[in-house]
Amino acid sequence: MAVMRGGQAVYGAALGILMLEARFARVPGDMGNAITWPFPVHYRVVRGASPERVVLNRAEGLLRDFLVAADELVALGAACITTNCGFLSLFQRELAAHVGVPVATSSLMQVPWVQATLPPGRRVGVITISRQSLTAAHLEAVGAPVDTPMAGCEGGRELFPVLIKAERDDLDTEKAEQDVLDAARTLIAEHPDVGAIVLECTNMPPYAAAVAAATGLPVFDVVTLVQWLHGAVRPKSFMG
């Protein structure tokens, strides 16, 4: 390469991540822990976008803030955009229309894709941080069926109190894993036709392997979504 194109301040990171404003511990595998990714990423925290406001109050009044933050990521060199909350599926169409680069807001986007891989009589199930708050509107925004089977972690001892209610910053990963496993078992018990699982919450990938081992089912999450997205904007070269 004789000439490299300029015009931006930072190079080498193709993925931009819109982050909620929170201070809980982010373990490896969590979207907000940079070592989760095998490639460099850009982060932008959207001030005022607390998990409680986004999850329990449908991100009311925050669309403009997310659009501005997405613009900032693109200006830094992001060739694709994602977010660190599955409930931001509500903003999928607006963000995609606004920024001019591919946008994948939520792991819920995988629900219809995974459904296409399953045999007749089997359905995709979702584990979410808040079953009560995940509405038909969140599913419709990314093309997922509104009757998708779901189970939530509201009744758990760790994830909901720490992530959504911000009761403390520290996170007990063993208790968090148990919350997700309990939700997985509830999902399968209530919907025995579930043939694959999508984890809505971007803080759940550290526990995906445990869910797969406990249920015997394939598990998809925001990591599988982002690897797909990044692989398209930065495809591997097989030509040397």
N, C-alpha and C positions, 0 to 999 in steps of 0.2 A: 504494500500500500504506500504510494508516494505522497498522497495528500489526504489528510484526515479532516472531515467536516467539523467545523466549530459551531459556536452559537449558543452554548450552554455552560453553566458553571461547574457541573459535576458530571463525570463520565463513568460508565461501567456498571451502573445499576439500572435495570430495565423495569423493575417492579416498584410501584408506589403503593404504600399501605396507609389508609386513612384510619387513624387510631382514636378510640374514645379516650376521654380524660379520666384516668383511674390510676391508683397507686398500689394495687394489690400485687403480690409476687407473681412474676411470669416465669414459669419453669421451662426448661427446654421442651420443645414441642408446641408450646403456646405461640400463637402468632406474633405476640409482642416481644418475644425473645429472639433476637436477631440470629442466634446460632441455630435456630430451627431451620434456617434456609441454607441450601447449598450454593446460593448465589447472593450477591449483594443486593440490598433493598434500600429504598428511601422510606422514611417514616414522616408523617405529619399528624400531630395531635390536634384534634378539633376541640378547642376550648369550650367548655360548657356542655359538651356532649358526654354526660355521665352515663354509665351503664343503666342506672335506674331510669334516667330520662328517656333513653333510647328504647329500652326493653319494655318498661311499664307504662310509658307515656307516648309511645309511637314516634319518638324523635321529633315531637311537635316543635315547630319553629326553628329547626336546625338545618333545613335543606340548603339555604343560602350559604351557611357556614361550610357545609360539606362541598358545595360547588367551588367555593373560593379555595379551600384547601386542596381540592383535586387539581385546580388550575396551577397552584404552587408546585405540586408534585410533577406535573407535566413540564412546567418551566425548568425544573431541576433536571429533567431528562427521562422521566418515567414514560415508558412505552406502553404500559398497561397499569390499571388501577384496581385495587381491591380494598376491602374494609375489614376491620376486626370485630364485626358483630353481624351475625346472621340476620338479625332483625332489620338491618339496613337494606334488605331486599326491597323495602318500600321505596327506596330512592334509586333502584336499578335503572329505570327508564330515564329519569331526569339526568342522572350522572352520565349515562352512556350517550345521551343526546347532546350533552354540554361539552364534554372534554375533548372529543375527537380522537381518543385512543380506546382500545378495548377495555371494558369494565366488567368485573365479576364481583358483585357486592356480597354475595352470600353463598355458603355451601349448599343452601337449599336449591340452587340452580341445578344441582346434580340429580335431584329427585326424578325428573322425567328422563334424564339420560340413563340412569341406573335402571329405571323401570323397563326400558327397552331391552336390557340385557337379561331380564328374568323370564323364566318359563311361565306359561299360562297358569293362573291361580295363585301366583306369588306377587307380593307387593313390597314396595319400599316403605320402611318405617323411619320415623325421625325421633331422635332424642334431642330435646331442647332444654335450655336453662329454665324456661317458663312456659309450660303447656298452656296456662290460662291466658298468657299474653300473645301467644303465636296464633294469629288469626287467619281467616281465609284470605284477607287482603295481602298478607305477607307471602302466602303461597301463590296466589294468582299473579303477583308481580313478577315472579320468575317462572311461570308456567307449570307450577307443581299442582297436582290435583288437590282440591280443597278437602277431600275426604281422606287425605294421607294419614295413616295411623301415627299417633304421637304419644310420647311419654315425657314428662318433665321432671326437673330436679328441685322444684319448689320445697318439697318436704325433706330435702337432704340436710345433713348436718354442716356441710362445708361450702359447697359451691355457691348456692344462692345467697347465704348470709355474707360471704366475702365478696363475690363478684358483683352482685346486684345491690345489696343493702349496705355495702361498704362498712360492715361492722368492725373490720380490722384489716390490716395490710398483709399479715402473714397468711400463708396457705399451707394446710396440712394435706400433702398430696395423697396420702393413704386414704384419708377420709374423702377427699375429692374423688378418687377413683371409685370408692365404694358407692358414692352418690350416683355416678354414671352407671355402674354395674346394676345398682338397684333399679334405675330407670330402664335399663335394657331388659332386665328380667320382667318388669311390669309390662313393657311393650310386647314381648313375646308371649307372655301369659294371656294378655288381653287380645292379641292379634296373632294367632299362630300361623297365619298365612304370610307373615313378613319373611321375605327372602333376602333382604339386604337392609343395611342401616346407614342413614346419613346423620352425622352429628352436626346439629345446627350451630352450636356454640364454638367460637374459635379458641376457647380455652380448653376444649375437650380432647384435641388430638393426642396429648400425652397418654390418654387412657384408651385410645382406639385399639391398641393391640390386646389389652385386657378384655375389651368388649368382644372382639373377634374370637378370642380364646374361649370366653364364657358362653357365647351363643353359637359358635360354629358358622357364623355368617360373615360375608364381606362387609367391611366398614369403610365408609367414605366420610371425608371431613374437609375442612378448609385447606389442609395441606395438599390433599389430592387435587382439589380445585385449582390451587395456585400453581402447582407443578404443571398441570395441563395448560393453564394460561401462559405462564412464563415460557414453557416449551414451544409455544406457537410464535411468540414475538422474538425469541432467541433460540431458534431451532439448532440442534446439534449438527455440525458439519461432518459429513462422511467422506468428504473429498480431500482430506489431508489438511 
